């Protein structure tokens, strides 16, 4: 298990990777963790990532399916966390700390 702590403005975002299961949490919602299925996705953000979904009425379901397929194609929790970190950084998310398998946190 790897857990990353990100800052986005004044919010603290937690992302936990266990195997191929990715969970997201936010301090503004009580830091409860949930899968990508329960997250609010921005239509503009999805269209930037996947331009072919602009006119698709099922854009949200297709974006979630593609995210899950991409996660399954990556090998190892470190590779998944690296992918998520690189995907979030251009949008203003800053990774501050992470810890792996319950060991001491490491500052980034």
C-alpha positions as CSV (number, residue, x, y, z in Angstrom):
1,X,0.0,0.0,0.0
2,X,1.2,3.5,-0.9
3,X,-0.5,6.6,0.3
4,X,0.3,10.0,-1.1
5,X,-0.6,13.4,0.4
6,X,-1.2,16.2,-2.1
7,X,-2.1,19.9,-1.7
8,X,-4.5,21.7,-3.9
9,X,-5.0,25.2,-2.7
10,X,-6.0,24.8,1.0
11,X,-7.3,21.3,0.5
12,X,-5.4,18.2,1.5
13,X,-5.9,15.3,-0.9
14,X,-5.2,11.7,0.0
15,X,-4.6,9.1,-2.6
16,X,-4.2,5.5,-1.6
17,X,-3.0,2.7,-3.9
18,X,-3.5,-0.9,-2.8
19,X,-2.6,-3.3,-5.6
20,X,-4.7,-2.0,-8.5
21,X,-7.3,-0.3,-6.3
22,X,-7.0,3.5,-6.2
23,X,-8.9,5.5,-3.6
24,X,-9.2,9.3,-3.3
25,X,-10.0,11.4,-0.3
26,X,-10.4,15.1,0.4
27,X,-10.3,17.0,3.7
28,X,-13.3,19.1,2.7
29,X,-15.4,15.9,2.7
30,X,-14.1,14.6,6.0
31,X,-11.1,12.8,4.4
32,X,-13.3,9.8,3.5
33,X,-11.8,7.6,0.8
34,X,-13.8,6.6,-2.3
35,X,-13.0,5.1,-5.7
36,X,-13.0,7.1,-8.9
37,X,-16.7,6.0,-9.5
38,X,-17.8,8.4,-6.8
39,X,-15.7,11.4,-7.7
40,X,-17.0,14.5,-9.5
41,X,-15.3,14.8,-12.8
42,X,-15.0,18.0,-14.8
43,X,-16.3,17.7,-18.3
44,X,-13.7,20.2,-19.5
45,X,-10.9,18.2,-17.9
46,X,-12.1,14.9,-19.4
47,X,-12.4,16.6,-22.8
48,X,-8.8,17.8,-22.5
49,X,-7.5,14.3,-21.6
50,X,-9.7,12.5,-24.2
51,X,-10.7,14.9,-27.1
52,X,-12.8,12.1,-28.7
53,X,-15.3,12.2,-25.8
54,X,-16.5,15.8,-26.6
55,X,-19.8,14.7,-28.1
56,X,-20.2,11.5,-26.3
57,X,-23.2,11.5,-23.9
58,X,-21.6,8.8,-21.8
59,X,-18.3,10.7,-21.4
60,X,-18.1,10.1,-17.6
61,X,-18.5,6.4,-17.8
62,X,-16.0,6.1,-20.7
63,X,-13.4,8.3,-18.9
64,X,-13.7,6.1,-15.7
65,X,-13.4,2.9,-17.8
66,X,-10.2,4.3,-19.5
67,X,-8.7,5.3,-16.2
68,X,-9.3,1.8,-14.8
69,X,-7.8,0.2,-17.8
70,X,-4.7,2.4,-17.6
71,X,-4.3,1.6,-14.0
72,X,-4.5,-2.2,-14.7
73,X,-1.9,-1.9,-17.4
74,X,0.7,-0.4,-15.0
75,X,2.8,-2.8,-13.0
76,X,3.2,-2.2,-9.3
77,X,1.9,0.4,-6.8
78,X,4.9,2.7,-7.3
79,X,4.2,2.9,-11.0
80,X,0.6,3.7,-10.4
81,X,1.4,6.5,-7.9
82,X,4.0,7.9,-10.3
83,X,1.4,8.0,-13.0
84,X,-1.2,9.7,-10.8
85,X,1.4,12.3,-9.6
86,X,2.5,13.1,-13.1
87,X,-1.1,13.4,-14.2
88,X,-2.1,15.7,-11.3
89,X,0.9,18.1,-11.2
90,X,0.0,20.1,-14.3
91,X,-3.4,20.8,-12.8
92,X,-1.9,22.5,-9.6
93,X,-1.7,19.5,-7.3
94,X,1.5,19.4,-5.3
95,X,2.7,16.1,-3.7
96,X,4.0,16.8,-0.2
97,X,4.4,13.4,1.4
98,X,3.9,9.7,0.8
99,X,4.4,6.5,2.8
100,X,4.5,2.9,1.8
101,X,3.3,-0.1,3.7
102,X,2.9,1.7,7.0
103,X,6.5,2.9,7.2
104,X,7.5,6.4,8.1
105,X,6.3,9.2,5.8
106,X,8.8,10.6,3.2
107,X,8.7,14.3,2.3
108,X,8.8,14.9,-1.4
